[in-house]
């Protein structure tokens, strides 16, 4: 356990005072916080209290009233305690008791008299297994982060330095930036470098939770608190106790919920919906938004006091246009990853692909770049070429400035003006006024231009459909449009 992280709490449930005292001495000597209960009923009441989060429970089988196995069965039916690690001990163990305990979801089972080493080994193993189970959920995102947190550009190097500075602290961090820039990846990087890296990390998308459910999701609820609340539920802040909560898209949070989040930030206090009991949680808060929160504050949609609490250490996730030099290493990494994910042999990438990517606008930032590369990997042959890149939806091939300059004397020879070259008139005569016949290339170019214009017009200027109809690659059609000086709407 990290020195900066709160100690893990273990609930010891046994009707023998000496057993409880022994376990208390053994466990507290290893840095654990120990809570005691004389009966299963007392233990259930303790676990139901919102101000007493427990990381592991140790139950004796034989207890006055409700037995340890009966209590275990009840806890496994409650959503709030379904995943709580539980060890069962017994002074008169039978094979039947051991099998029953494991079937009901006990993490371990051993007999009295207690051995100090046996107890500590079991506790360590059970807590380690619980931590690994939580880590599995984030494993995929952690692996992706290794690829996406790439950047040698000055703006990224400054950002990495800021992360190194704030990560070891307890300070709240507000991450701002456009959609697709990787704000969640920054949050995960902070957690990985913090003393809480082995504790819970809970991500909450505030924009995806209906307004009427946001308080229940964040702070939990009691059974019967509202229609449909059939069981007690731990909220995200409880789940993140001792660790970190990431409030993504916090600019979309309801004002009422904002007030309760502020309370947690100020003094670590919260109450479940339907309960007046106040509980204390130790949670580090990271938040992110693509909105201008200062403007949201001025317009009354975001609490000023919460903004100041969150904005203790601001971080800005830069858009891709400010780190163009990172596009190539990002694309290389994405191509390798998507090849592996799709069972495709790694392919070489033509250098023109990187140049084309660097010339794109990418308003969707890294997320859009990732999608473009993935598509190119899947659709390409043995080599990824510029023809494998999807059409740039943000490009305008019908720029009024497109097309080469045309020699007016050449145009006049065939009865054209400069405007005719850009405006698209009917095919000129094969021979000019001076009787000179046109070259085959000139006739072919005029015919090709006219046919392209007619095809585009018939297909309402849809580049992809026109390219398919003409039997050429989109990139080739783009080149011809520029070369012939074709403008949208002509013909």
Long-range contacts (C-beta under 8 A, 24 or more apart in sequence): 1-31, 1-198, 2-195, 2-196, 2-198, 3-195, 4-170, 4-195, 4-196, 5-195, 5-196, 5-198, 5-199, 5-242, 6-241, 6-242, 6-282, 7-31, 7-32, 7-33, 8-32, 8-33, 8-55, 8-56, 8-127, 8-242, 9-33, 9-34, 9-35, 9-52, 9-53, 9-54, 9-55, 9-56, 10-34, 10-35, 10-54, 10-55, 10-56, 10-57, 10-58, 10-123, 11-35, 11-36, 11-37, 11-43, 11-46, 11-47, 11-54, 11-56, 11-57, 11-58, 12-36, 12-37, 12-58, 13-37, 13-38, 13-39, 13-40, 13-42, 13-43, 13-57, 13-58, 13-59, 13-60, 13-63, 13-68, 13-71, 14-38, 14-58, 14-59, 14-60, 14-63, 14-89, 15-39, 15-60, 15-62, 15-63, 15-64, 16-60, 19-60, 19-112, 19-114, 22-114, 23-58, 23-114, 23-119, 26-114, 26-116, 26-119, 26-120, 27-119, 27-120, 27-123, 30-120, 30-123, 32-123, 38-64, 39-63, 39-64, 39-65, 39-66, 40-65, 40-66, 40-67, 40-68, 40-70, 40-71, 41-65, 41-66, 43-71, 44-71, 44-74, 44-75, 47-75, 47-80, 47-81, 47-84, 48-80, 48-232, 49-277, 49-279, 50-220, 50-238, 50-270, 50-271, 50-272, 50-275, 50-277, 50-278, 50-279, 51-277, 51-278, 51-279, 51-280, 52-279, 53-238, 53-241, 53-242, 53-279, 53-281, 54-84, 55-85, 55-127, 55-130, 56-84, 56-85, 56-86, 56-87, 56-123, 56-126, 56-127, 56-130, 57-84, 57-85, 57-86, 57-87, 58-86, 58-87, 58-88, 58-89, 58-123, 59-86, 59-87, 59-88, 59-89, 60-88, 60-89, 60-90, 60-91, 61-88, 61-89, 61-90, 61-93, 61-97, 61-101, 62-90, 62-91, 62-92, 69-97, 69-100, 69-101, 69-104, 72-101, 72-104, 72-105, 72-106, 73-104, 76-104, 76-105, 78-231, 78-232, 79-231, 79-232, 79-233, 79-234, 80-220, 80-231, 80-232, 80-233, 80-234, 83-130, 83-133, 85-126, 85-127, 85-129, 85-130, 87-122, 87-123, 87-126, 89-114, 131-198, 134-200, 138-188, 138-201, 141-184, 141-188, 142-188, 142-192, 144-185, 144-337, 145-185, 145-188, 145-189, 145-192, 147-333, 147-334, 147-337, 148-182, 148-185, 148-330, 148-333, 148-366, 148-370, 149-182, 149-185, 149-186, 149-189, 150-326, 150-329, 150-330, 150-333, 151-323, 151-326, 151-329, 151-330, 152-325, 152-326, 152-329, 153-322, 153-323, 153-324, 153-325, 153-326, 155-318, 155-322, 155-323, 156-318, 156-323, 156-326, 159-186, 159-315, 159-316, 159-317, 159-318, 162-313, 162-315, 163-189, 163-190, 163-193, 163-315, 164-193, 166-190, 166-313, 166-315, 167-191, 167-192, 167-193, 167-194, 168-193, 168-194, 168-195, 169-313, 170-284, 171-312, 171-313, 172-265, 172-284, 172-285, 172-286, 172-287, 172-309, 172-310, 172-311, 172-312, 172-313, 173-286, 173-287, 173-312, 173-313, 173-314, 173-315, 174-287, 174-288, 174-289, 174-293, 174-310, 174-311, 174-312, 174-313, 174-314, 174-315, 175-286, 175-287, 175-288, 175-289, 175-314, 175-315, 175-316, 175-317, 176-288, 176-289, 176-290, 176-293, 176-314, 176-315, 176-316, 176-317, 177-288, 177-290, 177-316, 177-317, 177-318, 177-319, 178-290, 178-317, 178-319, 178-365, 179-290, 179-364, 179-365, 179-367, 180-364, 180-365, 180-366, 180-367, 180-368, 181-317, 181-318, 181-319, 181-320, 181-365, 181-366, 182-317, 182-365, 182-366, 182-367, 183-248, 183-288, 183-290, 183-317, 184-246, 184-248, 184-288, 186-288, 186-315, 186-317, 187-244, 187-246, 187-248, 187-286, 187-288, 188-246, 190-244, 190-286, 191-244, 191-286, 194-244, 194-284, 196-242, 196-243, 196-244, 196-284, 199-242, 199-243, 199-244, 200-239, 200-240, 200-241, 200-242, 200-243, 200-244, 201-240, 201-243, 201-244, 201-246, 202-236, 202-239, 202-240, 202-243, 202-244, 202-245, 202-246, 203-245, 203-246, 203-248, 204-236, 204-245, 204-246, 204-247, 204-248, 205-248, 205-249, 206-247, 206-248, 206-249, 206-250, 206-251, 206-252, 206-253, 207-248, 207-249, 207-252, 208-249, 211-254, 214-253, 214-254, 214-257, 215-256, 215-257, 215-260, 215-273, 216-273, 218-257, 218-260, 218-261, 219-260, 219-270, 219-271, 219-272, 219-273, 220-272, 220-273, 221-272, 221-273, 221-274, 221-275, 222-272, 222-273, 222-274, 222-275, 223-274, 224-274, 225-272, 225-273, 225-274, 225-275, 226-273, 226-274, 229-273, 229-274, 232-272, 233-272, 235-270, 235-272, 237-264, 237-270, 237-281, 237-283, 238-270, 238-279, 238-281, 240-281, 240-283, 241-281, 241-282, 241-283, 242-282, 242-283, 243-283, 243-284, 244-283, 244-284, 244-285, 244-286, 245-283, 245-284, 245-285, 245-286, 246-286, 246-287, 246-288, 247-285, 247-286, 247-287, 247-288, 248-287, 248-288, 249-288, 249-289, 249-290, 250-287, 250-288, 250-289, 250-310, 251-289, 251-290, 251-291, 251-293, 251-296, 251-301, 251-302, 252-289, 252-291, 255-301, 255-302, 255-303, 258-302, 258-303, 258-306, 259-303, 259-306, 261-285, 261-306, 262-303, 262-305, 262-306, 262-309, 265-306, 265-309, 265-310, 266-309, 285-310, 319-365, 320-362, 320-365, 320-366, 320-368, 320-369, 321-361, 321-362, 324-358, 327-354, 327-357, 327-358, 327-362, 327-369, 328-354, 328-357, 328-358, 330-366, 330-369, 330-370, 331-357, 331-369, 331-373, 334-369, 334-370, 334-373, 334-374, 335-373, 335-376, 335-377, 335-384, 338-373, 338-374, 338-377, 338-378, 339-377, 342-377, 342-378, 344-377, 344-378, 347-377, 347-380, 347-382, 347-383, 347-384, 348-382, 348-383, 348-384, 349-383, 349-384, 350-383, 350-384, 350-385, 350-386, 352-385, 352-386, 353-384, 353-385, 353-386, 353-388, 353-389, 356-386, 356-389, 357-389, 360-392, 360-394, 360-395, 361-392, 361-394, 361-395, 363-394, 386-475, 387-473, 387-475, 387-476, 389-475, 391-463, 391-464, 391-474, 395-478, 397-463, 397-478, 397-481, 397-482, 398-461, 398-481, 398-486, 398-487, 398-488, 400-487, 402-481, 402-482, 402-485, 402-486, 402-487, 403-482, 403-483, 403-484, 403-485, 403-486, 404-483, 404-485, 406-485, 414-438, 414-442, 421-485, 422-485, 422-487, 422-490, 423-487, 423-490, 424-449, 424-450, 424-453, 424-486, 424-487, 424-490, 424-491, 426-450, 445-484, 448-480, 448-484, 449-484, 449-486, 450-491, 452-477, 452-480, 452-481, 452-484, 452-486, 453-486, 453-490, 453-491, 454-491, 456-486, 456-491, 457-490, 457-491, 461-488, 461-489
